[in-house]
Amino acid sequence: MDYSDGAGQPGAAGAAEQNPHPPVYLDNAATAPMLPEAIAAMTEELARLGNPSSLHNAGRRARRVVEESREQIAEAFGARPSEVIFTSGGTEADNLAIKGLFWARRADGPRRRRVLIPATEHHAVLDSAGWLASHEGAEIGWIGVDGTGMVSADSLRDAIGPDPDSVALVSVMWANNEVGTIAPIAELAAVCAEHAIPLHTDAVQAAAQVPVHFAESGADALTVTGHKLGGPVGAGALLLAREAQPVPVLHGGGQESDIRSGTLDAPAIRAFATAAQVVAKTRDFEAVRLAALRDRVRVHRRSGPAQPRAARHGRRRGQGPWLAAFLVRPDIDPGGL
């Protein structure tokens, strides 16, 4: 079906009616535009055929694409290729980590029923833990945060309390998706390691913006997704340390070391890996550029000397360079900011 106006202008009556000042997209925290390199890689792969699980030539070619992509993602995020488990995105990876690690830990020790998380987590983590509480007898323990969403090592120790043997797992996001606060993941991992408690971190917001090195972080499981770093929607990964063996959530063909069954999407995975490689090479430069843009937004957030239209929210230090968070006055139309 043709949605153009006959002059190659989609959905418009012609160039004269087009907005000379199109809106600027500022919601990369929700989803980022695909990088040209990722689009090219996915387009090329979509023209090819092959199920990566098949043993014939077409399947083996697709399998090579998947395994090369696995190596690229491992390199980008400081992991071993064997630690990369492909998923359909961040939500699935979070579900696999929270539910799978809970089930595995409880199977080893029935007292391990506590899931420790901050209230500031993404709903993929919050709702997974809530489902476990409603259906599997889990107990949610809330890790305290300060006014900017920061989780400290002391607040984690307080949440673990005097009975660490009852804790199934801990999950703390690497960078907050609303205010950009960056958690001290290595410090939190060290606290968990004192008690042999697995730590999962949702690094979806952090992966494109700050250095994310799985091995150096000390985390046992880490979530990343493609569409937040210039890749496609529908491709993500859970990085799993060798010792972390979650119970599968999906069952079927036994793909991904029998941890996540389902036919692998070779075009999306290739595009995801391509974007991850580009981001790893350009992250430092982009951090400086985005921090400058963020600071310009903060400077111009007032409509007048005594009439602030929005109040800045988040940390002055320890906040990601890509995110400017504001609380908007209720009498102001956010669309006019």
Secondary structure by P-SEA (a helix, b strand, c coil): cccccccccccccccccccccccccccccccccccaaaaaaaaaaaacccccccccaaaaaaaaaaaaaaaaaaaacccccccccccccaaaaaaaaaaaaaaaaaaacccccbbbbcccccaaaaaaaaaaaaccbbbbbbbbbcccccccaaaaaaaaccccccccbbbbbccccccccccaaaaaaaaaaaccbbbbbcccccccccccccccccccbbbbbcccccccccbbbbbbccccccccccccccccccccccccaaaaaaaaaaaaaaaaacaaaaaaaaaaaaaaaaaaccccccccccccccccccccccbbbbbcccccccccc
